[in-house]
């Protein structure tokens, strides 16, 4: 699994080791509050090219730039006035802002676009790494492109440890789904990807917020392709009580459900996202639950709908992209 490359993210020596790797053009997987990121110096196009290669990520898909504070963000993007209130409320945290880029950001980071996606992660190890490296980090999720995002260091090690230089283990990610991506370019603010900041919270600051028109063949931000966050085992989304969810004779089916299901015994495996029905807890558990189900060599997976408000919007976005075939 490549455990020899894993270091404790709370160890200052491990942070400095990782920072030195970044400064010399290497790749480090590190924890954030959302998912584990695969970090490279955002201003080093050769290092960023390695990120694309390791992930097998299409070059048309932009990468988020991670910074350690709002002041340094201005070196990489041109922020309109409404960004100040958003940064004050949601940074550090799971909100990415898309703004016109400055000349410091090479085109490979933005997939040739004139805009850049920037956020300040809410995790002590991530912030310590950025500060110690004295570099902004271009960092998509630390996994093979299109597959379920990693929320534990072991998820990273299973997929890409042989191709990267170091993994900082900060335990399980607290939020568990990627950041909300909000465009501040050209007119009204527009949500490009649902994520860890619910749209209701954004409306408290901005008033009306538009939504992107849907999956993009030419993404403006990460997570906009129609198929993403996918399991290898086919997954179908159903309403609770839908007969399509029921296993057939001899069929091994996995169930992903928000709360305890009365017919759980009929399934080969069941993952309950939150016994209490908490959407926050469900989001934190989502990707790890999908990982476990996908590792069991089942015939298929079914996932119950969750309420589409708050973090439920991000959960259903991930499930729909996961189920696309």
SVG drawing of the C-alpha trace seen along z (x, -y; Angstrom):
<svg xmlns="http://www.w3.org/2000/svg" viewBox="-42 -46 56 63">
<polyline fill="none" stroke="black" stroke-width="0.4" points="0.0,0.0 3.0,-2.4 2.8,-3.0 6.5,-3.9 5.6,-7.2 3.0,-8.1 3.9,-10.7 1.9,-12.0 0.5,-15.4 0.8,-16.7 4.6,-16.2 6.4,-19.5 9.3,-17.5 6.9,-15.8 5.5,-19.2 9.0,-20.5 9.9,-17.3 6.7,-17.7 7.4,-21.5 10.9,-20.7 9.4,-18.2 7.0,-20.9 9.8,-23.5 11.8,-21.0 9.0,-20.3 7.6,-17.1 4.1,-16.0 2.6,-15.6 -0.8,-14.3 -2.2,-16.2 -5.4,-16.4 -8.0,-19.2 -11.4,-19.5 -13.0,-18.4 -10.9,-15.6 -7.2,-14.8 -5.5,-16.9 -2.5,-16.1 -0.4,-19.2 2.2,-20.8 3.8,-24.2 1.0,-26.2 3.6,-28.3 5.7,-25.4 4.1,-24.1 6.3,-20.9 5.2,-20.0 1.5,-20.6 2.0,-18.5 3.0,-15.6 -0.3,-16.0 -2.2,-15.5 -0.1,-12.5 -0.5,-10.8 -4.2,-11.3 -4.7,-10.6 -6.7,-13.8 -7.8,-15.4 -6.0,-18.7 -9.3,-20.4 -10.2,-20.2 -8.9,-23.1 -7.2,-22.7 -7.9,-24.6 -5.2,-26.7 -4.9,-26.5 -3.6,-29.5 -2.8,-30.1 -4.6,-33.4 -6.8,-35.9 -4.1,-38.4 -1.9,-36.0 -4.8,-35.0 -4.7,-38.4 -1.3,-37.5 -3.0,-34.8 -6.5,-36.2 -8.3,-39.5 -11.1,-39.6 -14.2,-41.8 -15.6,-43.7 -18.2,-41.0 -15.3,-38.5 -14.4,-40.3 -17.5,-39.3 -17.3,-35.8 -13.7,-35.4 -14.5,-36.9 -17.4,-34.4 -16.2,-31.2 -12.4,-31.3 -10.7,-29.1 -13.4,-26.7 -14.9,-24.7 -15.6,-27.6 -13.6,-28.0 -13.9,-31.3 -13.4,-31.6 -12.0,-34.9 -9.8,-36.3 -6.2,-35.0 -3.0,-36.9 0.2,-36.2 1.7,-34.1 -0.6,-31.2 0.6,-29.1 -2.1,-28.1 -1.8,-24.4 -3.4,-25.1 -6.5,-26.7 -6.7,-24.5 -6.0,-27.5 -8.9,-29.6 -8.3,-33.2 -9.9,-32.4 -8.5,-30.6 -10.2,-28.8 -8.8,-29.7 -9.6,-28.6 -8.1,-28.6 -8.5,-25.2 -9.6,-24.8 -7.1,-22.2 -4.0,-22.9 -1.8,-20.6 -2.8,-22.0 -2.2,-25.6 1.1,-24.6 2.3,-23.0 1.5,-26.0 3.2,-28.3 6.3,-26.2 6.6,-25.6 6.0,-29.3 4.1,-28.3 0.5,-28.2 -0.5,-24.6 -2.3,-23.5 -4.2,-20.5 -7.0,-18.4 -8.2,-15.4 -5.5,-12.8 -6.9,-9.9 -7.3,-8.5 -9.4,-10.9 -13.1,-10.2 -13.0,-7.8 -14.4,-8.3 -12.5,-11.1 -10.2,-10.1 -11.2,-11.1 -8.5,-9.0 -4.7,-8.6 -5.3,-4.9 -7.5,-5.8 -4.6,-7.8 -2.1,-5.1 -4.2,-2.4 -4.4,-4.4 -1.3,-6.5 1.3,-6.1 3.8,-4.6 3.7,-7.7 4.0,-10.5 6.6,-11.5 4.8,-11.7 1.4,-11.4 0.6,-13.5 -1.9,-11.6 -4.2,-13.9 -7.0,-11.3 -10.4,-11.4 -11.6,-14.6 -14.2,-16.4 -16.5,-17.7 -16.0,-14.8 -17.2,-16.4 -15.3,-18.8 -15.6,-22.6 -18.5,-24.6 -17.2,-26.4 -18.6,-29.9 -17.8,-32.0 -17.5,-35.7 -16.8,-36.4 -19.2,-38.3 -22.4,-39.5 -24.1,-37.6 -22.4,-35.0 -22.9,-31.5 -22.5,-28.1 -20.4,-25.9 -20.2,-22.9 -22.3,-22.1 -20.1,-21.4 -19.3,-22.0 -20.9,-25.4 -24.6,-25.1 -26.3,-27.5 -28.5,-28.8 -25.4,-30.2 -24.2,-31.9 -27.5,-33.6 -27.2,-35.1 -24.3,-37.1 -25.1,-37.6 -28.8,-37.4 -29.8,-35.6 -27.2,-33.1 -27.4,-31.5 -26.6,-27.9 -24.5,-26.5 -26.6,-24.9 -25.2,-21.4 -22.4,-19.1 -19.9,-20.6 -17.8,-19.2 -15.5,-22.1 -15.4,-22.7 -15.0,-26.1 -14.1,-24.5 -13.4,-21.0 -16.2,-18.5 -18.4,-19.7 -18.0,-16.6 -21.1,-14.5 -19.3,-11.3 -17.2,-11.8 -16.7,-10.5 -17.5,-7.0 -17.3,-3.5 -16.2,-0.6 -19.3,1.3 -22.4,-0.1 -24.5,-2.3 -28.2,-3.3 -30.1,-6.0 -33.6,-4.9 -36.3,-6.2 -36.7,-4.2 -39.3,-1.5 -38.5,-1.3 -38.6,2.4 -35.5,1.9 -33.5,1.7 -34.4,5.2 -31.8,8.0 -32.8,10.7 -32.2,14.4 -28.5,15.0 -27.6,11.3 -25.2,9.6 -26.3,6.0 -24.9,3.2 -27.1,0.5 -26.1,-3.1 -28.8,-4.7 -29.1,-7.8 -30.6,-6.1 -31.2,-2.5 -33.3,-0.6 -36.0,1.8 -35.0,4.4 -31.2,4.2 -30.9,7.9 -31.8,8.5 -28.6,6.9 -25.0,8.3 -23.7,5.0 -25.3,1.9 -23.7,-1.5 -25.7,-3.9 -24.5,-7.4 -26.1,-8.9 -28.3,-7.0 -29.6,-10.3 -30.3,-11.6 -27.7,-14.4 -26.8,-15.6 -23.5,-16.9 -22.6,-13.5 -23.8,-11.9 -21.5,-14.1 -18.5,-13.3 -19.2,-9.6 -20.2,-9.5 -16.9,-8.7 -15.5,-6.3 -18.8,-4.4 -18.6,-4.2 -15.0,-3.0 -16.0,-0.2 -19.0,1.0 -16.9,0.8 -14.2,3.0 -16.6,5.9 -17.0,7.2 -20.7,6.8 -23.0,7.2 -24.3,3.7 -25.0,0.8 -28.1,-1.1 -28.3,-4.4 -31.3,-6.0 -32.2,-9.6 -31.3,-12.1 -33.2,-15.4 -31.9,-18.0 -31.2,-20.9 -28.1,-22.0 -25.3,-19.5 -27.9,-17.1 -27.5,-19.0 -23.8,-18.2 -24.4,-14.5 -26.9,-14.1 -24.7,-15.8 -21.9,-13.3 -24.3,-10.3 -25.7,-11.4 -22.2,-11.8 -21.2,-8.5 -24.2,-6.8 -23.7,-8.2 -22.7,-5.5"/>
</svg>
